[in-house]
Amino acid sequence: MHQVFRITLDDALPVLAAARAKAEELGVKQTLCVVDDGGNVVALHRLPGARLTGVDIAIAKAFTAAGHERATHLFNEPPNGPALPGNEAFGISHMLPGKFAIFVGGFPIEYDGTIVGGLGVSGGNGEQDKAVGAAGLQAFADHVAANPPT
């Protein structure tokens, strides 16, 4: 038997707040999603003016990052991104159509060496999505440091 940590709404809200603040600083209208370790949506925020399509995209990015335990952009980073043509996971995005994202904007949320959720960011270019994701992940780390699980 082992102990399982799972992200909660109270854990997700600081992530969304920091990600939103970074998106607004960058002037990007984004959709932000936090999922738990099972890929279930815990919190979703579509900033004013963000594209409607960003909702499903952010959910897919968060789901992929949590479920596959890696940032989504790592699937396509040359030269060894596993989803690139000729590599071992080419075509993996077709396994779960509409749910599996292999482009920038999905980030696993980790606690104590374990994936406890995922953050999906949709609406900016790759660098903007990475910056917003980094702000959200830092907020999670700060939140957990100040409020350790019991």
TAWOVEN-V883324 format. One record per backbone hydrogen bond with DSSP energy under -1.0 kcal/mol. NH is the residue of the N-H (numbers start at 1). CO is the residue of the C=O. E is the energy in kcal/mol with one decimal. If there is no record, write none. Layout:
BEGIN
NH CO E
NH CO E
END
This chain:
BEGIN
7 116 -1.4
12 8 -2.2
13 9 -2.4
16 12 -2.5
17 13 -2.5
18 14 -2.3
19 15 -2.5
20 16 -2.8
21 17 -2.3
22 18 -2.2
23 19 -2.5
24 20 -2.8
25 21 -2.2
26 22 -2.2
28 23 -2.8
31 122 -2.7
32 45 -2.9
33 120 -2.4
34 43 -3.0
35 118 -2.5
36 40 -2.2
39 36 -2.1
42 34 -3.1
43 34 -1.9
45 32 -3.0
47 30 -2.5
50 47 -2.5
54 51 -1.0
55 52 -1.4
57 53 -1.7
58 54 -3.0
59 55 -2.1
60 56 -2.3
61 57 -2.5
62 58 -2.4
63 59 -2.7
64 60 -2.5
65 61 -2.4
66 62 -2.4
67 63 -3.0
68 64 -2.8
72 106 -2.0
74 71 -1.4
75 72 -1.5
76 73 -1.1
81 77 -1.6
83 75 -2.3
84 81 -2.1
87 84 -2.5
89 82 -2.4
90 87 -2.0
92 89 -2.5
94 91 -2.0
95 92 -2.0
99 96 -2.6
100 96 -1.5
107 119 -2.8
109 117 -2.9
111 114 -2.9
114 111 -1.9
116 109 -2.9
117 109 -1.3
118 35 -1.7
119 107 -2.8
120 33 -3.0
121 105 -2.8
122 31 -2.3
129 125 -2.9
130 126 -2.3
131 127 -2.2
132 128 -2.6
133 129 -2.5
134 130 -2.6
135 131 -1.9
136 132 -2.0
137 133 -2.7
138 134 -2.3
139 135 -2.0
140 136 -1.9
141 137 -2.3
142 138 -2.6
143 139 -2.6
144 140 -2.7
145 141 -2.1
146 142 -1.9
147 143 -1.7
END
